Each structure stands twice: as C-alpha cells, then as structure tokens.
Amino acid sequence: MPTAPETLLVTRSDDRVIVQLNRPAVRNAINQQMVDELHRVCAELEVQPRILIITGSNGVFASGADIAELRERTATDAAAGINTLLFLRIAELPLPVIAAVDGYALGAGAELAYAADFRIGTHRAKFGNPETGLGIIAAAGALWRLPQLIGEPLAKEVLLGGRVLDADEAAAAHLLSRVVDPADLMGVVHKIADQIASTSAAATIQTKALMRMDRGRHPQADLDAQAVLFDSDDKRARMTAFLERKKK
C-alpha cells in the first residue's frame, strides 16, 4: 500500500482530486519530498483522469522552493530539472488543473501556479519570482510561461525587476481569472470544477491537448480528434439528450 503523503493533504472524489500543500512551518516551501509526492498524484491522474485542484494553507499558496535544500543542490541537480519536470507533468495532465491561490505564490510556488490551466485567487494573492536575488534563474517554467500568460513587458518586470504582482494587478494581466474573498475561494473553485465535470471528459481531454499543440499541427490535429469524437457513444447520447430537452 502506498505511503500516505506527509507534505500534502489529498482528498479524492469521482471527478476531482484536491491537493493541499501542507508544510506550514516553512510556508509551504517546495522540497524534494513534496515533489515526489506530487509526482505520485500525477501518476494516479494519468491513469484515472480527474480534475486537479491545488491549494495552499494558512494564507499561503507556496513561498517558493525550500532554500535550505536548494542551497545544497549542484549543477547535476540543476540539469535534472527537479521542479521543471514536475510542473511540466502537472501542466500536461489530461484534465484541467486549477490553482486556488490565497496569499504568496513566490518562486517555485509561482511556477507551480503558472503550470495550472486556471488560477483563482483571493485579494491576498501575490505572485513573484525573486530567483535572481538568490543567484539563480526561474528555470521551472516562469521564463517562458509567464510571458505567454501576461505578456513580455510585464513578465520582464517580474523576472528581471523583482516586481511582485498583487491580486488586482494579476487579474488585470489575466494571470488570475477571478479574485474572490478568502472564504469564497474553494466554493468558486468547486463551481468551476463542477462545470468542467459536467462536460464530456473525452472532449475536454482533447481540447486541452489540442490547445497545447504547436500551431503548425492545426487544423489537421483538430479534425483527427473531431473524427474520433463524432463516432463516440458519448457524443450521440449528449446530443440526443440536448434535442430531447429542446422538445419540452
């Protein structure tokens, strides 16, 4: 039987998995153990696709990588892409990933949030990448994800100029889809998950995968996926139900 995670609190249901980062003593700093435990969650969701919700605790999403551990890592560790490979795996999960961000999401914590499909935050949310101040770069996705998400000029302010985006700034830049009160955060996140769960899992999986593809593969990849979906029992059942509702 798999060992229960120590750095995460994991809640499972039929259509979603909620992962709460749980290292309160170090403001949810991401260490090797948390990376390993998140990989195990990914392995589970690759076999049995469900929506993934990632949240923090005690008013903090994740304060970054564990600096005490990071300080001892070498060039070999950097080349191994410890956080990079995890965040790629999270981004590539079949069904959508929602980051529920309350409080600070800094460094690797911000890069984890950038890897999600949706970011819902509270008015306390703050995003920043202070890596250059520690003598390293934001190598786990921020250098290319953040410019895609918010545009290159603002991303340079964050990555080169040390700017920390508050919730209003993040929302204006479309880094956050919504800003809600802390008490409402998980309720709003679950409503989004409910809407996703009400749709066709096969169509949602295809849509997410196609949106990640290189532009040169479109439109042929879209047509190939649509051909598979057109012949599915799920498509016929959903369209039949739609037409029956219209008759009433």
GULUMGU-87145 format. One record per residue: x, y, z of N, C-alpha, C in turn; residue in one letter; residue number from 1. Coordinates in steps of 0.001 Angstrom, whole numbers, plus 500000, padded with zeros to 6 digits. Example, Ala and Ser with C-alpha at 12.3 -4.5 7.8 and 13.67 -1.06 7.14 Angstrom:
<atoms>
n_east,n_north,n_up,ca_east,ca_north,ca_up,c_east,c_north,c_up,res,n
513190,494310,507800,512300,495500,507800,513200,496700,507800,A,1
512850,497750,507080,513670,498940,507140,512900,500030,507870,S,2
</atoms>
This chain:
<atoms>
n_east,n_north,n_up,ca_east,ca_north,ca_up,c_east,c_north,c_up,res,n
500849,498805,500000,500000,500000,500000,500884,501243,500000,M,1
500573,502248,499119,501421,503435,499046,501459,504179,500381,P,2
502620,504766,500679,502764,505544,501897,501943,506823,501791,T,3
501240,507170,502869,500444,508399,502874,501384,509603,502766,A,4
501014,510614,501973,501880,511778,501840,502012,512531,503151,P,5
503175,513132,503345,503430,513908,504561,503432,515405,504305,E,6
503665,515808,503060,503721,517240,502748,502455,517725,502046,T,7
501517,516824,501814,500274,517136,501123,499097,516578,501907,L,8
497961,517244,501795,496687,516682,502230,495891,516437,500955,L,9
495540,515180,500693,494914,514806,499429,493499,514307,499695,V,10
492540,514903,498986,491139,514498,499076,490681,514080,497691,T,11
490119,512886,497601,489725,512330,496298,488219,512163,496206,R,12
487681,512428,495017,486303,512085,494697,486276,511531,493288,S,13
485087,511217,492793,484997,510562,491486,485522,511427,490351,D,14
485345,512753,490458,485699,513609,489320,486813,514603,489603,D,15
487335,514642,490845,488400,515607,491157,489264,515114,492300,R,16
490466,515654,492326,491405,515415,493428,491857,516772,493932,V,17
491732,516983,495228,492164,518241,495849,493468,517974,496574,I,18
494493,518744,496240,495798,518639,496886,496067,519934,497631,V,19
496200,519841,498929,496561,520995,499749,498023,520877,500146,Q,20
498819,521851,499740,500221,521881,500147,500264,522078,501658,L,21
501071,521281,502343,500948,521238,503797,502316,521157,504485,N,22
503078,522257,504344,504306,522416,505129,504238,523784,505812,R,23
503302,523954,506729,503047,525288,507290,504250,525905,507990,P,24
505109,525085,508579,506250,525630,509321,507219,526393,508417,A,25
507226,526053,507114,508116,526735,506159,507301,527370,505028,V,26
506072,527754,505345,505202,528473,504399,505058,527715,503078,R,27
504872,526390,503235,504637,525500,502087,505770,525525,501066,N,28
506984,525734,501523,508141,525670,500621,508212,524288,499990,A,29
508530,524261,498717,508522,523015,497938,509878,522333,498073,I,30
509887,521162,498692,511130,520401,498839,511047,519120,498026,N,31
512098,518310,498069,512141,517091,497276,511006,516139,497648,Q,32
510692,516057,498925,509618,515156,499343,508283,515592,498750,Q,33
508015,516889,498758,506768,517369,498162,506753,517088,496662,M,34
507871,517299,496000,507976,516988,494567,507641,515516,494327,V,35
508239,514631,495117,507995,513190,494953,506530,512855,495185,D,36
505925,513476,496189,504527,513176,496497,503593,513735,495431,E,37
503932,514875,494851,503127,515408,493749,503269,514543,492500,L,38
504450,513983,492275,504608,513044,491158,503682,511840,491330,H,39
503523,511377,492544,502639,510224,492767,501185,510584,492472,R,40
500782,511808,492807,499436,512263,492458,499277,512319,490936,V,41
500289,512849,490249,500232,512906,488778,500102,511518,488169,C,42
500873,510562,488691,500806,509197,488161,499398,508639,488297,A,43
498756,508939,489402,497376,508491,489627,496422,509125,488621,E,44
496595,510430,488358,495680,511135,487463,495950,510837,485993,L,45
497125,510389,485681,497405,509951,484314,496700,508638,483997,E,46
496527,507805,485007,495835,506526,484827,494321,506713,484926,V,47
493886,507500,485886,492461,507771,486089,492250,509283,486042,Q,48
492063,509858,484846,491978,511314,484727,490846,511912,485552,P,49
491190,512908,486328,490240,513718,487089,490772,515146,487138,R,50
489920,516077,487476,490333,517459,487658,491247,517516,488881,I,51
492312,518308,488777,493208,518507,489910,493060,519934,490424,L,52
492810,520063,491717,492766,521356,492396,493948,521415,493346,I,53
494771,522443,493206,495927,522628,494094,495720,523897,494892,I,54
495869,523789,496203,495708,524946,497062,496768,524942,498144,T,55
496887,526053,498844,497841,526160,499934,497154,526014,501276,G,56
497755,526634,502293,497193,526550,503639,497659,527737,504456,S,57
496849,528098,505435,497203,529169,506366,497552,530477,505664,N,58
496801,530802,504607,497008,532067,503922,498241,532150,503061,G,59
498817,530995,502708,499977,530945,501823,499759,529843,500794,V,60
499981,530157,499514,499956,529110,498493,501261,528327,498586,F,61
502362,528938,498189,503684,528323,498361,504719,529433,498269,A,62
505612,529468,499258,506579,530563,499359,507782,530387,498441,S,63
507859,529262,497741,508976,529019,496835,509581,527656,497080,G,64
510758,527439,496536,511495,526209,496825,512066,526297,498236,A,65
512347,525149,498800,512963,525086,500127,514421,525531,499993,D,66
514726,526747,500469,516045,527326,500240,517151,526523,500921,I,67
516875,525988,502101,517905,525200,502787,518303,523991,501954,A,68
517325,523381,501292,517608,522233,500422,518226,522698,499111,E,69
517695,523792,498588,518166,524316,497301,519628,524742,497372,L,70
520036,525291,498496,521413,525766,498649,522434,524650,498449,R,71
522050,523426,498791,522987,522302,498705,522952,521595,497357,E,72
522048,521991,496471,521972,521338,495166,523116,521800,494265,R,73
523488,520920,493354,524642,521149,492486,524197,521290,491034,T,74
525193,521470,490153,524907,521550,488717,524204,520293,488227,A,75
524558,519161,488779,523900,517904,488400,522418,517954,488734,T,76
522095,518504,489902,520686,518635,490292,519960,519601,489360,D,77
520631,520704,489012,520001,521672,488109,519678,521035,486762,A,78
520635,520253,486239,520431,519599,484939,519310,518575,484987,A,79
519042,518027,486173,517981,517023,486312,516586,517637,486236,A,80
516470,518950,486397,515169,519620,486266,514140,519130,487265,G,81
514505,519126,488530,513634,518526,489550,512247,519160,489555,I,82
512170,520485,489671,510867,521158,489660,510304,521274,488251,N,83
511202,521497,487287,510769,521671,485903,509950,520485,485411,T,84
510465,519285,485632,509786,518083,485138,508454,517869,485853,L,85
508409,518194,487140,507138,518067,487860,506103,519023,487296,L,86
506478,520287,487092,505499,521264,486624,505066,520981,485190,F,87
505972,520457,484378,505570,520004,483038,504543,518892,483132,L,88
504775,517965,484043,503857,516833,484196,502483,517307,484666,R,89
502469,518263,485593,501205,518816,486067,500467,519518,484927,I,90
501196,520324,484156,500579,521046,483042,500006,520104,481996,A,91
500615,518943,481839,500212,518010,480796,499216,516956,481282,E,92
498707,517084,482495,497675,516144,482950,496478,516214,482003,L,93
495793,515089,481814,494735,515059,480797,493607,516063,481018,P,94
493122,516164,482255,492032,517083,482557,492573,518354,483218,L,95
491771,519410,483240,492281,520695,483729,492778,520673,485173,P,96
493726,521580,485419,494312,521805,486737,493925,523214,487175,V,97
493426,523334,488402,493016,524630,488947,493895,524948,490150,I,98
494540,526108,490126,495304,526578,491279,494443,527567,492045,A,99
494198,527273,493319,493450,528164,494208,494474,528902,495059,A,100
494699,530177,494745,495832,530909,495311,495364,531924,496345,V,101
495704,531662,497598,495455,532592,498680,496809,532943,499292,D,102
497189,534203,499235,498473,534602,499792,499598,534471,498781,G,103
500816,534321,499311,502002,534363,498469,502167,533116,497599,Y,104
502473,533356,496328,502934,532326,495394,504226,532876,494807,A,105
505342,532461,495368,506635,533037,495008,507574,531966,494475,L,106
508485,532356,493598,509489,531430,493108,508854,530179,492531,G,107
509289,529026,493038,508728,527762,492567,507235,527672,492837,A,108
506750,528342,493891,505313,528366,494151,504559,529077,493048,G,109
505126,530180,492556,504515,530874,491421,504566,530005,490175,A,110
505694,529329,489956,505832,528484,488768,504853,527316,488801,E,111
504562,526809,489987,503531,525783,490115,502182,526343,489694,L,112
501855,527542,490142,500581,528161,489755,500539,528454,488262,A,113
501665,528886,487684,501696,529165,486240,501399,527911,485418,Y,114
501729,526738,485957,501523,525483,485224,500062,525051,485200,A,115
499223,525677,486023,497809,525314,486067,497066,525885,484857,A,116
495891,525318,484576,495043,525823,483497,494217,527018,483953,D,117
493837,527021,485223,493065,528111,485811,493769,528550,487094,F,118
493775,529868,487324,494261,530402,488591,493173,531300,489163,R,119
492624,530888,490292,491623,531670,491000,492284,532138,492289,I,120
492199,533439,492574,492913,533960,493728,492042,534779,494650,G,121
492564,535049,495832,491929,535965,496762,492622,537321,496666,T,122
492050,538312,497371,492662,539647,497358,494023,539652,498044,H,123
494363,538538,498735,495672,538435,499391,496729,537798,498497,R,124
496339,537355,497293,497284,536662,496408,498386,537609,495940,A,125
499596,537091,495899,500749,537838,495390,501652,536876,494622,K,126
502118,537322,493452,502961,536495,492587,504299,537191,492368,F,127
505384,536430,492505,506694,536998,492240,507722,535916,491988,G,128
508795,536310,491327,509912,535398,491036,511219,536068,491429,N,129
511627,535906,492688,512827,536577,493198,514114,535792,493006,P,130
514110,534834,492082,515246,533921,491961,516580,534606,491722,E,131
516603,535658,490888,517890,536282,490589,518537,536869,491839,T,132
517739,537236,492828,518287,537722,494085,518976,536644,494891,G,133
518714,535392,494528,519344,534245,495196,520454,533641,494342,L,134
520781,534303,493233,521876,533826,492395,521504,532738,491423,G,135
520200,532558,491155,519745,531540,490205,518703,532159,489287,I,136
518157,531366,488376,517085,531829,487499,515806,531056,487798,I,137
514709,531575,487303,513417,530901,487442,513304,529876,486319,A,138
513933,528718,486534,514130,527748,485454,513059,526670,485386,A,139
512014,526785,486204,510985,525735,486216,509729,526161,485478,A,140
509892,527022,484474,508766,527375,483616,508452,528848,483534,G,141
508861,529628,484526,508475,531039,484542,509019,531813,483346,A,142
510237,531476,482877,510865,532265,481816,510109,532181,480504,L,143
509333,531131,480296,508539,531049,479066,507038,531033,479330,W,144
506596,530492,480476,505158,530510,480737,504658,531911,481059,R,145
505393,532634,481901,504882,533936,482341,504740,534921,481185,L,146
505719,535049,480259,505489,535934,479111,504267,535529,478282,P,147
504026,534224,478154,502841,533776,477423,501560,534193,478142,Q,148
501596,534150,479477,500394,534422,480266,500092,535907,480381,L,149
501122,536754,480578,500859,538155,480894,501538,539129,479941,I,150
502266,538613,478952,502972,539475,478022,504398,539732,478479,G,151
505272,539944,477516,506691,540062,477807,507061,541294,478647,E,152
506504,542482,478378,506931,543645,479172,506682,543476,480672,P,153
505486,543034,481040,505190,542867,482463,505969,541686,483038,L,154
506107,540612,482254,506880,539461,482723,508325,539873,483026,A,155
508892,540773,482227,510258,541232,482484,510338,542016,483796,K,156
509286,542767,484112,509274,543464,485394,509320,542481,486560,E,157
508612,541362,486402,508583,540355,487461,509906,539592,487518,V,158
510383,539138,486362,511533,538231,486308,512873,538954,486401,L,159
512925,540179,485882,514175,540934,485891,514170,542066,486912,L,160
512999,542616,487143,512916,543795,488004,512434,543522,489412,G,161
512104,542261,489702,511707,541916,491061,510316,542370,491453,G,162
509492,542736,490480,508140,543197,490801,507282,542043,491312,R,163
506526,542304,492352,505558,541343,492881,504165,541845,492507,V,164
503404,541005,491844,502063,541378,491407,501059,541070,492508,L,165
500266,542078,492888,499190,541797,493834,497991,541241,493070,D,166
496930,540952,493781,495794,540266,493158,495165,541101,492050,A,167
494995,542397,492294,494376,543250,491277,495243,543335,490030,D,168
496557,543464,490221,497470,543517,489082,497467,542185,488326,E,169
497445,541084,489068,497423,539760,488432,496137,539552,487648,A,170
495032,540036,488173,493762,539909,487457,493746,540780,486215,A,171
494268,542010,486333,494305,542904,485174,495167,542335,484060,A,172
496194,541571,484439,497096,540954,483460,496599,539591,483004,A,173
495438,539159,483511,494831,537868,483182,495624,536679,483717,H,174
496493,536932,484704,497150,535815,485374,496157,535121,486294,L,175
495310,535891,486942,494189,535357,487723,492914,535503,486909,L,176
492127,534436,486859,490835,534516,486176,489818,535277,487007,S,177
489902,535110,488335,488960,535764,489242,489662,536064,490553,R,178
489168,537103,491215,489612,537428,492568,488386,537386,493470,V,179
488456,536593,494529,487314,536379,495411,487767,536525,496862,V,180
486807,536610,497761,487132,536638,499185,487706,535291,499603,D,181
488621,535292,500574,489196,534014,501032,488144,532979,501417,P,182
487068,533420,502052,486032,532482,502486,485299,531844,501309,A,183
485340,532506,500156,484620,532012,498977,485508,531237,498014,D,184
486808,531208,498261,487754,530685,497274,487423,529262,496848,L,185
487341,528355,497790,487145,526952,497409,485754,526714,496827,M,186
484767,527476,497277,483437,527344,496687,483433,527715,495223,G,187
484117,528822,494884,484209,529243,493480,484984,528214,492666,V,188
486089,527725,493221,486900,526719,492528,486076,525459,492258,V,189
485302,525035,493234,484488,523829,493039,483373,524056,492018,H,190
482836,525259,491931,481838,525542,490891,482448,525414,489504,K,191
483670,525902,489356,484365,525746,488068,484596,524268,487780,I,192
485042,523541,488793,485265,522098,488617,483957,521380,488288,A,193
482856,521804,488919,481550,521195,488624,481190,521387,487156,D,194
481428,522590,486629,481102,522868,485225,481959,522001,484302,Q,195
483254,521900,484614,484125,521052,483797,483666,519604,483858,I,196
483326,519148,485061,482928,517748,485247,481614,517419,484544,A,197
480795,518450,484286,479507,518199,483612,479670,517996,482111,S,198
480836,518311,481575,481059,518179,480135,481637,516801,479813,T,199
481801,516536,478556,482392,515274,478115,483867,515226,478478,S,200
484257,514226,479250,485670,514097,479621,486539,513914,478384,A,201
486057,513112,477436,486848,512860,476228,487056,514145,475435,A,202
485991,514941,475288,486109,516189,474541,486984,517203,475279,A,203
486886,517230,476599,487707,518142,477385,489175,517760,477300,T,204
489454,516478,477385,490839,515997,477265,491415,516373,475902,I,205
490626,516157,474857,491102,516505,473512,491309,518011,473377,Q,206
490393,518806,473923,490508,520256,473817,491774,520750,474498,T,207
492034,520260,475710,493239,520683,476426,494493,520277,475657,K,208
494523,519049,475175,495700,518578,474441,495926,519391,473168,A,209
494853,519692,472448,494979,520434,471191,495417,521875,471431,L,210
494968,522478,472534,495375,523847,472831,496865,523945,473141,M,211
497475,522840,473531,498901,522835,473856,499772,522539,472629,R,212
499175,522115,471547,499959,521712,470378,500561,522907,469652,M,213
501650,522649,468943,502248,523667,468078,501245,524081,467004,D,214
501283,525347,466652,500315,525877,465692,500359,525138,464365,R,215
501536,524673,463984,501675,524008,462696,500907,522707,462584,G,216
500511,522135,463715,499768,520874,463682,498270,521089,463498,R,217
497841,522346,463578,496437,522668,463333,496272,523061,461865,H,218
495130,522831,461223,493907,522271,461799,493805,520750,461713,P,219
494807,520076,461136,494662,518643,460918,494456,517884,462227,Q,220
495198,518269,463258,495040,517580,464544,493632,517771,465098,A,221
493041,518951,464875,491672,519205,465329,490693,518272,464610,D,222
490894,518143,463298,489986,517306,462505,490116,515833,462887,L,223
491336,515392,463155,491541,513998,463562,490846,513716,464895,D,224
490980,514642,465830,490333,514460,467134,488816,514509,466993,A,225
488330,515432,466177,486880,515550,465988,486303,514284,465357,Q,226
487048,513670,464457,486577,512435,463819,486364,511334,464850,A,227
487267,511230,465795,487120,510231,466860,485894,510542,467713,V,228
485728,511814,468088,484605,512199,468943,483269,512052,468226,L,229
483237,512326,466916,481979,512218,466167,481424,510797,466185,F,230
482290,509821,466269,481845,508428,466263,481647,507850,467660,D,231
481694,508691,468683,481607,508175,470051,480163,508062,470523,S,232
479921,507094,471386,478604,506938,472001,478270,508138,472885,D,233
479286,508708,473523,479066,509851,474402,478526,511042,473622,D,234
479068,511299,472444,478581,512410,471620,477120,512194,471245,K,235
476779,510978,470815,475387,510701,470418,474443,510861,471605,R,236
474849,510349,472768,473994,510434,473954,473790,511881,474377,A,237
474836,512673,474372,474729,514064,474790,473887,514878,473818,R,238
474046,514643,472529,473264,515396,471552,471807,514961,471556,M,239
471570,513677,471770,470186,513192,471887,469508,513827,473093,T,240
470216,513868,474227,469654,514477,475428,469361,515970,475211,A,241
470246,516653,474478,470052,518068,474175,468777,518267,473349,F,242
468604,517445,472325,467411,517574,471469,466127,517225,472221,L,243
466216,516253,473123,465038,515897,473924,464645,517031,474855,E,244
465644,517705,475424,465339,518846,476318,464664,519972,475542,R,245
465069,520190,474290,464502,521256,473473,463031,520994,473140,K,246
462646,519717,473147,461254,519365,472831,460296,519718,473964,K,247
460851,519827,475170,459986,520025,476346,459539,521493,476449,K,248
</atoms>
